[in-house]
């Protein structure tokens, strides 16, 4: 497992990747060519992955993100040290916080 700020990146065995995720088109990259895992609403900084691969959303509007890195990659952020990731599949989990009556994703 890897953590950078409010983003948790969990390795997933190839056999456990949900059906259809391997064929699904990846989400678009940002203007700098990065796969953005989480964007800081206040600072504009981003937890992002550089390197070949794709980021796909599991089924449903709030489905978690799956990251596929065929050759490995690096998680980067302007305020954190880069984290190297070996090749493989990962589930990207955003930290959530409890607010009375609701749960919301933590915002930078």
N, C-alpha and C positions, 0 to 999 in steps of 0.2 A: 504494500500500500504506500501511496505517496500523498503528501498533503502540502499545499501551498496556500497559505491564507485560509479563506473560507471554501476552498475547493479540495475535495478528496478524490483521488484517482486510484481505482481498485482494479487490479489485473483480473481478467475473465478468461477462463479456459475456452479454447476455440469451440469445444462441444457445447458450451453453455451460452454461446451467442444466440440471441433470439432469432427464430426463423425470419427470413427476409432481410435481416440487417446486413448480411454480406452482399446483397444485391442492391440495397437502397443507395440512392444518390446522396453524396455528401453535402452538408450544409456549405454555403458559400464562405470563402475566406475573406478576411478584411482587406483593406487597401494595401496593407504591408505584406500580404500573402500568408498571414497566420490563421490558424484555426482557433477562434476565440472560445474559451471555455466559460468565462465570466467577465463581464465588463463592469468596471467601477462607475456607477452612476454619478458620483460626486467628482472623482478625480479624472475620469476618462482613461485610467490605467486599465490594463487587461491581463487576466491570466490566459495565456495563449500557448499553443504548441506550434513549433516550427519544425519543418521537415516534411517528407512525403507522407501521405496518409489521408484519411478522411474522418470527418466527424459526422455522425448520423444521429437523428433523434428516434428513439423507440416509438412505437405506435402510441397515438393519443396526443392531444395538444400540450400536455405537461409531462410527456414521457421523458425519462432520463436520457442523457447523451451517452453514446457509445463512441469510442475513439479507436480507430484501427491504424496502427503504425507498422507497415510492412518492413521497414528498415530501422525502426527506432526513431526517437526524436527528443526534443527538449521542451520542458515547460518553462516559459519565461514570464516575468513580470517586472515592472519598473522598480519595485521596492523590495523584491525578494531575490535570493540567489536562484540561478537556473537549476532545474532538476532534470538529469538525463533519464530517459525512459527506454527500456529495451523494446525490441519489436514485439508486437502482439496486440491483443484486444484489451480495452479498458472501459470500465463504467465510470462516468464522471458524476460525482454527487456534490451538490451545493449544500453548504451548511444552512440549516433552517433554525429559526428561533420561534419560541412560543410567545404569542401575543394573546391575552385573554380572549377566548372565543375564536381564535384562528391560529394558523401556522403560516409564517412567511419566510421567503428566502432572504438570507442576510444580505444587506446592501453595503458596498464599500462607501 
